[in-house]
């Protein structure tokens, strides 16, 4: 792939980040008895920061004799506090937050590569730290062999249902796309909407569409899109996936779904006004305060499409809750030591128990550490042969907002054809790639042959 700007020009691009105020620098580092203070800023969202602070407190107690201490803090508006500090050159040593312009930061040499730490085993372990991770979870923020972010959790996109409701009606999770559509028709016949949908946020449908692209066109289709190849979306396999997605929207989504927020639609789901919903692994945690005690939330993988090229034992998954290390970390060794302490198999069980998260570490989340909904997700993960994802929504932010999201809504409403939808996606990508300021890191390609798929 040809890059329109070299990485060296990233500093100029990074200067275009919006400034949003100048908070006082948050440091707990003036105590002379503290030899290696490490600061970590965490987005205080649905998972809170209690678990992160507990890990930091335990680490501080264990390292007290050495003087190494961690100052971990969080805020719902943490990104607004961190951005100006990045520009000033005094950011936190570690950052766990979404919506940072990661590739601009990498291009501007603001984030540290983590390969050296990944190549070393964790204390008491006999394999490199990188081999502890579920394969593919380090790929999202890997460029030219360098890893710039560590996933603290595992994310996957699945179809959720109420096992109790299914039992009462004699319904079974489908094993083929034909069974899937037959199930939807059976649900409609009972006067229940087959699907709730978070229509105000088309990214939810986009994630489902990604899976259908793989089911119809295999990893080769995913690779073409990730590589920003001209016409990748207009390939017949992808157009077929768009057609399946449109049929779901026009025939099986709950009436009014396109106007619903994520919480509105998810309330419809847990109150059995809709039988299923596509969502990430955060669903049960996000809705736990509202979920009736009789509701048995479970999930299944998207079934194979007849005549499709994709291995159905794969699923749409990736690392989640990524942590970045500043290139300006004042004590890199201590910073990496805490990062490796936090993201380790030793901490994974309590992470599951405390905040309902499956770790990105292979086999490190015990079933008893998580709720039944996440146990069903563990079943899906254990039965899978691998994961995949399309990276464009994180890479081409303007394309996402101006092209992909409105186009997806129009597709689901039946306002445009699948062919027109895919043409719009391709044309939008072409515009984004032609931008002389575009930063387009080469993707980590998937190997279709490794999963029995055609090249």
Buried (B, 14 or more C-beta within 10 A) or exposed (E): EEEEBEBEBBEEBBEEBEEEEEBEBBEBBEEEEBEBBBBBBBBBBEBEBEBBBBBBEBBBEEBEEEBBBBBBBBBEEBBBBBBBBBBEEBBBBBBBBEEBBBBBBBBBBBBBBBBEBBEEBBEEBEEBBBEBBBEBBBBBBBBEEBBBBBBBBBBBBBBBBBBBBBEEBEBEBBEEBEEBBEBBEBBBEEEBBBBBBBBBBBEBBBBBBBBBBBBBBBBBBBBBBBEBBEEBBBBEBBBBBBBBBBBBBEBBBBEEBBEBEBEBBBBBBBBBEBBBBBBBBBBBBBBBEEBEEEBBBBBBBBBBBEEBBBBBEBBBBBBBBBBBBBBBBBBBEBBBBBBBBBBBBBBBBBBBBBBBBBBBBBEBBEEEBBBEBBBBBBBBBEEBEBBBBBBBBBBBEEBBEBBBBEBBBBBBBEEBBBEBBBBBBBBBBEBBBEBEEBBBBBBBBBEBEEBEBEE
